[in-house]
Amino acid sequence: MSLSKSAQSVQDVLSKKGINAKVVELPASTRSAEEAAKAIGCEVAQIIKSLIFRTKHTNKPILVLVSGVNRVNEKLIAKAVGEEITKADADFTREVTGFAIGGIPPVGHKQKIETFIDEDLLKLKELWAAAGTPNAVFSLDSSVIVNLTDGKVVAIK
């Protein structure tokens, strides 16, 4: 079975980076962390939420990879970035990532995006992330998330 164009682009990035992960498209939606966990059969904490923010003054995109059970404390991320941030809208998100909200993967974006990783994700072994569409996902070992994304591990809550 072939993957949709967006899901295949994520699979190609993973393969190119030497990550042994297989993108799968599920019949159920994985748009939210709760939906994804139910469709996959894992804990909500294992779901990586890929959230796009933008800096308020310089309009720079910021990607925050968050455990499905956590909420981002924007002040902590702003301190790490050195500038106030705000949640990005759907148009900005698609423009900088190439993906729609609900399917944003942690890799494979249209441009390089400064990335921050929720420290709680590293406490888990297996993680699940969106793979380009609201029903495409892949699993990965938490030990590869930092190298895969070139992200900085931070406290987000």
Wavefront OBJ file of the C-alpha trace (Angstrom):
o trace
v 0.000 0.000 0.000
v 1.457 3.354 -0.984
v 1.569 6.405 1.266
v 0.059 9.804 0.537
v 2.489 12.392 -0.844
v 2.955 14.141 2.540
v 3.431 10.887 4.457
v 5.881 9.610 1.837
v 7.925 12.812 2.146
v 8.299 12.149 5.892
v 9.240 8.513 5.243
v 11.886 9.697 2.763
v 13.415 12.094 5.333
v 13.512 9.371 7.995
v 15.153 6.914 5.588
v 17.684 9.519 4.428
v 18.620 10.241 8.063
v 19.112 6.517 8.722
v 16.145 6.208 11.086
v 14.591 2.770 11.028
v 10.985 3.923 11.268
v 7.994 3.048 9.135
v 5.303 5.632 8.429
v 1.820 4.153 8.589
v -1.489 5.705 7.653
v -4.287 4.675 9.981
v -8.016 4.598 9.245
v -8.704 6.679 12.375
v -7.689 10.303 12.900
v -4.508 11.051 14.816
v -5.048 14.828 14.752
v -5.029 15.191 18.548
v -2.782 13.426 21.054
v -5.799 11.639 22.529
v -7.022 10.451 19.106
v -3.527 9.322 18.165
v -3.016 7.336 21.374
v -6.384 5.630 20.941
v -5.726 4.776 17.269
v -2.206 3.493 17.976
v -2.907 1.794 21.303
v -0.310 3.663 23.360
v -0.261 6.116 26.256
v -1.044 9.780 25.503
v 2.347 10.702 27.031
v 4.076 8.787 24.181
v 2.563 11.056 21.527
v 4.813 13.864 20.308
v 2.780 17.005 19.716
v 4.596 19.152 17.130
v 3.572 22.735 17.903
v 4.603 25.727 15.833
v 5.062 29.107 17.464
v 6.391 32.351 16.016
v 8.489 34.992 17.680
v 6.540 38.202 18.206
v 9.101 40.674 16.838
v 11.226 38.785 14.309
v 8.503 36.395 13.054
v 10.855 33.420 13.355
v 9.231 29.961 13.493
v 9.817 27.847 16.594
v 8.954 24.140 16.830
v 8.192 22.682 20.236
v 7.965 18.885 20.526
v 5.774 18.153 23.526
v 4.600 15.027 25.313
v 0.907 14.477 24.631
v 0.014 14.980 28.293
v 1.830 18.305 28.698
v 0.987 21.918 27.915
v 3.635 24.393 26.841
v 4.525 27.196 29.224
v 5.169 29.833 26.565
v 7.202 31.967 28.986
v 9.751 29.144 29.401
v 10.117 28.753 25.633
v 10.331 32.526 25.167
v 13.160 32.624 27.716
v 15.008 29.878 25.799
v 14.433 31.689 22.492
v 15.248 35.130 23.858
v 12.049 36.694 22.549
v 8.325 36.549 23.253
v 6.451 33.898 21.277
v 2.877 33.358 20.180
v 1.085 30.328 18.765
v 1.338 30.310 14.964
v -1.792 30.318 12.830
v -2.611 27.676 10.209
v -1.286 29.703 7.254
v 2.080 30.478 8.871
v 2.390 26.849 10.001
v 1.816 25.485 6.489
v 4.117 28.128 4.993
v 7.114 27.214 7.178
v 6.562 23.463 7.553
v 4.758 22.444 4.370
v 2.230 20.583 6.530
v -1.204 21.350 7.977
v -1.875 21.531 11.708
v -2.786 18.052 12.936
v -0.173 16.312 10.808
v 3.038 18.232 11.509
v 5.975 15.849 11.850
v 9.075 16.615 13.921
v 11.206 16.548 10.716
v 10.950 17.204 6.987
v 9.866 20.838 7.048
v 10.211 23.286 4.162
v 12.804 25.243 6.134
v 15.063 24.684 9.122
v 13.158 25.512 12.293
v 14.691 26.051 15.727
v 13.401 23.117 17.776
v 12.834 22.560 21.479
v 12.125 19.108 22.944
v 10.069 18.501 26.070
v 12.388 16.833 28.581
v 9.545 14.485 29.567
v 9.731 12.785 26.148
v 13.190 11.461 27.003
v 11.790 9.605 30.027
v 9.876 7.280 27.696
v 11.309 4.569 25.446
v 8.934 4.530 22.464
v 7.432 7.713 21.034
v 4.900 8.293 18.262
v 4.849 11.334 15.973
v 2.688 12.707 13.183
v 3.929 11.956 9.700
v 2.514 14.665 7.459
v -1.243 14.027 7.529
v -3.917 13.848 10.248
v -3.831 10.028 10.133
v -0.164 9.237 9.386
v 2.243 8.352 12.213
v 5.591 6.731 12.903
v 7.256 5.417 16.026
v 10.778 6.104 17.147
v 13.000 5.450 20.105
v 13.323 8.517 22.336
v 17.121 8.154 22.216
v 17.170 9.408 18.594
v 14.871 12.439 18.910
v 17.624 14.962 19.718
v 19.893 13.947 16.824
v 16.973 13.527 14.437
v 15.620 17.027 15.045
v 18.774 18.864 16.115
v 16.602 20.109 18.965
v 17.403 21.422 22.433
v 15.951 19.577 25.432
v 14.120 21.959 27.770
v 11.536 22.045 30.548
v 8.290 23.143 28.893
v 5.933 23.116 31.850
l 1 2 3 4 5 6 7 8 9 10 11 12 13 14 15 16 17 18 19 20 21 22 23 24 25 26 27 28 29 30 31 32 33 34 35 36 37 38 39 40 41 42 43 44 45 46 47 48 49 50 51 52 53 54 55 56 57 58 59 60 61 62 63 64 65 66 67 68 69 70 71 72 73 74 75 76 77 78 79 80 81 82 83 84 85 86 87 88 89 90 91 92 93 94 95 96 97 98 99 100 101 102 103 104 105 106 107 108 109 110 111 112 113 114 115 116 117 118 119 120 121 122 123 124 125 126 127 128 129 130 131 132 133 134 135 136 137 138 139 140 141 142 143 144 145 146 147 148 149 150 151 152 153 154 155 156 157
